Amino acid sequence: QLQLVESGGGLVQAGDSLRLSCAASGRAFSFYAMGWFRQAPGKEREFVAVVRWTGGSTIYADSVKGRFTMSRDNAKNTVTLQMNSLKVEDTAVYYCAARYLGSGSGLQRDYDYWGQGTQVTVSS
């Protein structure tokens, strides 16, 4: 079993920045592709970013590309999501997810483990 815990959410104003973190425990972190998803009230969960288990390039949703940056630190069993130029529409609960030996995927069904999420609220 892999446990994932997100942190770093909060209330910010449009244009501000926020850095989210996802800490993993219970398994060898480096064997998992890691992804970020988000879910706004009344909306379905949507893909944000992912990096495959082997590392390499990060894939971003068009809505966040150029503003968000995902990175992973295998030594610390952690992935981060640096969010810049935040917009009101970025308001959502942000989740990290893991897939064993996974390649890049934006599909929820491809992920084995999920954190409980961290709230990000962007005000105008």
N, C-alpha and C positions, 0 to 999 in steps of 0.2 A: 504494500500500500504506500502511496505517496500522499503526503499532506502538503497543502498549499495555503499560505496565508498572505493576503494582500494588505498593504498599509500605504499611508501617504495621502489618502483622500482628504477633501476638505472643501470649504467655501471660499471661492475666489471671484474676482471681477473679470469681466471680459477683457482679453488682452494679457492677462496674467499667465504665469507658469506654475506648473505643479509637477512633482516627481512621485510616481507610484513605484512601489516595490513589491515583489512577490518572493517570499522565502519558502523553500522546499525542504522537506525532511522525510525520512523513511526509506528512501531508495537513492541509488546513485543518480544524481541530478543530470550528469552529462549524457545519460542514455535517453533523455526525453527531449522531444521537440517542445518548445514552450510558446504559448500564444496568449494574446490579450483579446478579450471580448468586452462588450459593454451592453447594458440594457437600460433604456430609459423607461419611465413609468408608462404602462400601457403598451409598450412596444416589445417586439421580439428581440432576443439577444443577437447582436451583430458583431462581425469580425472587425478587429482593429489592427492587429499585427501578429506576426509569427516568425520564429527562427527555428530551422530544423535541428535535430539532435546533433548533427555533425557540425553545426555552426554555419558560417558563411553569411550570405546576404539576408537581410530581413525584408519580409514582404509586408507592405502596408495597405490598408484600405485607402481608396482614393480620397475619402473625406478627411483623412488625417495626414496624408503624405505631405511632407515638407514642414509640418508643424510638430509631429510626434516622432520620437526616436526611441526605439527599443534596443536594449542591450542585455547581455547575460554575463554573469561572472560565475564560472563553474567552481572556482575555488571557494566561493562563499555560498554556493547553492542558491543563487539569487538572480532574478531578472528584474529589470526596471523599465519604466515607461516614462520618459521625459516628455511632458506636454507643454508646448509653448503656444503663444497666441490663442489662448483658449476662447472658445465661442460659447454662447448660451446653449447652442444645440449639442455641445459636448457633455452637457449634464446627463449623468447616468451612473449606475453602479458598474464599476469596472471589475472584471474577473480575470484571473490568470488561469490557464489550463495547460495540461501536459499530455503528451502522447508518447508512449514507449517506442523508441527507435523511429520516431515519426519524421516525415518530411514536411515541408510547408503545406499547410492546409487551412482554409478559412471556414471549414465545415464543423459545426458543433459536434456532430456524430462521430467525428474522427478522433475526438479527445477522450482520454480515459479518466482523467482526474481534474477536479475543479476546486478552486478556492471559494470562499463564501462572499467575496466581493468587498469593495471599498467605495464609498459614496463620493462622487465628485459633483459639486454644484457650482455652476458658473452664472453669476448675476450680471445684469446689464448696468 
